[in-house]
Amino acid sequence: MSEQQQFLDVIDRDEAERRFRAVLRSEPLGEESRPLAEALGAVLARNVVAAVDVPAFDRSNFDGFALQAAATYGASEEQPRRLQLLPEAIATGTAPRGQVGADAAAAIATGGMLPRGADAVVMIEHTDVEGQQLRVRRAVTPGGGVTFAGTDIAAGETVLRRGDVLTSRETGVLAAIGVDRVPVWRTPRVAVISTGDEILPPGQPMQPARIYDSNSRILADALTESGAQPVEFGIVPDDLSQLRQVLARALDACDAVLLSGGTSKGQGDLCYRVVAELQDPGIVVHGVALKPGKPICLAASRGKPVVILPGFPTSAIFTFHEFVAPVIRQLGGRTAEPRATVQARLAVPVRAEIGRTEYLLVGLVPTAETQEAPRRLAAYPMGKGSGSVTTFSRADGFVTLDRHQERVEAGTLVPVQLLARDLQLADLVVIGSHCVGLDYLLGLLQSAGYRSKFLAVGSTGGLEAARRGECDLAGIHLLDPKTGVYNQPFLVPGMERLSGYGRLQGVVFRPGDPRFEHRSARDAVQTARTDPECVMVNRNAGSGTRILIDQLLEGAQPAGYAVQAKSHNAVAAAVSQSRADWGLAIRNVARAAGLGFLPLTAERYDFVVPSHRKHRPPVLAFAQQLADRQVRQTLAEMGFLTTDHPDESLPVD
């Protein structure tokens, strides 16, 4: 076998699952008796049959008097019935000593045990006590005011069934029938191993070319959500002998093993090499025609699953839920967890890769309901790729693109499988250009009780979303070259502008770089665009900053032009880390990153509101917040340009 061999046999997703399941145990791990106090979240291994009635005796529903209902017939305010009041008062937790005759009554507390002879309880509010007599002013019927023994649960009744997951509701039932130990399926123990010299544990200072280990946290918590007990073995460096030892310990101690990462320096995939040494049967799948998730490796040893998940976070968690979570649930005696599906229309066209089943993560936003079209959902691809940590967490669901599909047009109705059990739509949807000022404003709105969703698609994409009625607000900063006016010229009927604030755009660079230091922005860019050693970082097409960059470059495409950052923060990060030497970003971000800044132009960052949405409560709350004097003062302190007359042109300082 070549050390550089990457995939034994890239196969179809369903065939991969069939091969994997064929070599695994298919039944739960085994039954154990667990104290009720420790049973929350466990899965019942056997039916539970009640050994007692609940309640165990006929009891009173309220404070009153136990009696025979027939003795009250005809009672009224004007003509009360008079009964002999017995000396015994029945408290809770005590068994009555006497019995109630036809013309007698006994005081009884809420929950008290009904005495022999009584068949009803009259409320204390409907009676008067006069010495040893009770005056009853309202008639009752047999059984009135009484909960009879076994009404809730009868002895011999099956109250819970095998496979039920014990929540607080079920543990309450078990306590009510006196159960103190519960037969449950044993919780699977699953080893989590992160591999690679580049991995750092969270909490340590960041180092060049290193990344924090997010996979182990994601996987451990996903295992807990699936009913397993994660056993974290930490980070193993790219050392074949050490990885071999850790894997052996994990297999001895756990019911399944998950590995992620582990590509060594020119020596191939160490995880694969170590897992390839396993027998009975060892590797059954290495490479599945999926996107994301192609590199997944599925193996087994002694019936225990051993899975090498892709190193990129989105790929790792997606393949975990596709291949691993169902197996873990089965080992723990849990039923399959069905995914809810909703219908949505793609907001933009999507290109797919022929030959691979592709899972397209999407965010869902509701469109406006009109006379011509009912309210529906629009699906926005989340993008960012399999290396993104946030894509999976922010997506609402995914669209499965068949391996034979090459393109899906905008407006196509597609089924979206939800990642959560229920779809929770945001109160306020914002689509368009990203701004740290917007982040601040949405944070305030969240504190006021409104959930928001933001999708960064650039100013042009935001305008289109507003035109289609897919958002409440679109953040834009588009300059009309004919009029020199920002944003307003781009509005069409049905759109209104909510005035925002000013931002200072400029060239960001590392302090001390003589190519930019003490120069004007335009002069520096004119020099940089012809220097092949001076690398830029671009912005995404459709963004207002990208339009400004292209105007500035006048058709030139200098080194780095093809690298498109999604936000001002991403531009600053690329320059700070020396992946690029310059780019365009707003002053606030440059300051926060400690970068040099050459002012280029002041621009307006405004919000477009579809007219039919402007009176929605979260939109009104956002507008009120934006106009608040203290909020605008904070925006000014953040470096944004705020004036009493926000529509005036903004000078470059």
Phi, psi and omega in degrees: 000131178290139178297337182266002180298127186257318184224127178289314187196100179287116188236172180294150183301313182294322177293323178298316180295321179298314180297319182294311182296330183295337184253008181250155173292143186252358182251162177302160188293327182151161184267146173217155177263125185237139175303143182305323181295345181244014188264351182304129179088349179282170182245128181296135179265343179218158173297148176249123181251131181290133177265351182225162172280148172231116353291163184275357181207163175289125186231156180279142180273348183198170176291132181180217183224128178278135184199181173265127186304325183300333182288348182257355184300132180090355181293142177208175179297320182282327182229076180291154174271139181254128180233156176284128179269115181290152183289336183282128173253121188271112178267167176291146176082005178233143179273133180298143180267328184252190177226162186256126178271188187293330183239033183231166178209153179231135177297140182216141180270162176303127181087358180289155182280127182295131180285162178300138179096333181277145176228008180200166176228131176260139182294145181299331181293341183257022183222164171224142178254127177232093182066242180260015179245151176242123176263119181257119185260001179214135181283151175234162179253159178304132182089350180296132178075012184235137167254118185278155180305135178079004180299320181278302179227134178258142177305134183094352181279138174281114185264330177221151186241156177308132180097349177292136174274130186277107171260185179298333179293315182289320179295329175296320177296316180297319178296323182295333179259010172085014181281129178246348174226143190236133175280112183230161174284143180295139180285126179298137173260123185237124179283139176238119183234122173260140183230150175131137178293340184275355187272133175242141174286143176305143181106337177274152178299139178294144179233156180302139176065016178249161176224151177283148181281095176267334185300317184295324178291315179301312185291319180299316181287326176294325176295317178299317178297334180269004177090016180253167174254107179288140176239106187273121180263006175079196183261127178253125180291173180285074180226115187302314183295316181293319179295322179298318180293317181295319179297320179297317179296320181296319180294325179288326188266342191232170180266346178201159182226131175242130175238152174215149181078200172103022177279120185272173184285088176073011182248013181084188184274111183294321179303314180298318182296321181287315180294329179297341179280347181290151178239174173060061351260352186088216183286132176244339178216131172221092181112116180235140182286071181231156170215114358280162173121008183306321186284000186304142178236123182249127182217174177209150175218121182057034180082358180268133178293137172230116188232129171260110180272151177302152183287330181289136188303312182297318177298318183297312184287328180292312180292330174301311182290331180283317189248325189267311185306316179299324179291316180298318179297321180294318179297329180269007178078016181267150177282164177297143181262105183291147176261133175286149181233138175234159177262138179213160177255133179298133181281333182222158177292151183230131173261137180241167181260117180300136176099350180230131170294128184243134175258112183260109179288135184226153168258140183252133176227144180279139174271168181283148176269127180234175177293329183276331185220136178286163176298135179215184180250142172249138182252121178254120176302137184279334177067203176075343172083177186288345179277355183282137176275329188269340187304310183294321184290331184264348181284152175267333182187192180217151176253132178268117179262122182299149183295347178265356180273134178252332181206139175238124186283154174300141181091352179292133177281122184229147173281134179244119175277125183284145178278332175256168182293325181231147177274119178250099181285147180288154175286326182229124179251125179240125180231137178148219183277142180278147174206140179293334174296321176296321176303316179298315182294319179292329175296319176297319181295322178298319179295334179277000175102009180254124176278136182235156173229131178240131176239120182273106179233009182087165183298316182296316178297325178295318177301316179296320179296320178294320179298323180276357180074032184260000180214164174272325181221147172233118177279123183222155172212076184249127180263126175276112184296336182285319185256343184072016182254139179275136162071307186304318182296345184268355181281144178242166178308137184097357178240146175228152182259127171260112186297131182256254184203174180262151176227144178260113178269146178192180180275128177255143182205167178282132181305138179095352179288113185294343179288343183233329185303132175061029177238165174280158182299314184293320179295317181297318180292321179301323178285316185295326186290344178256001181260110183294343180271354182258105190264131177260167168237128187269180172245163184292144178300140180095347178278153178298324179293324179296319178298319179295319179298313182296324175295320182291322183279342176053046176092346179288151177229080183292175180305131180092357183301326184284347181275113187250114176273148185273347184207167175298321179297321180293325176297312180299320180296319180297321179287317180300322183270008178064020172283341175215163181257336180202163176189179178253132179205172179276157186300320182305314182291320178300316179300312183298328182270358180071030183260159171288154184218126176249109183298136181246308181201151171267140183226163175261134171248107184242175180237128176267132181240122171302132187305323183285355181249358190291341181262006177293140184307316180292330177291317177297321179295320178296316181296318179296319178297316181296329181273350183296133184299318181293322178296317180292328176295318178296319177300320178296319178295333177284349178108004178277161183261110179238137179225168176289340178237079190296346181275351179289155178295151187251124181284149173280129179258000000 
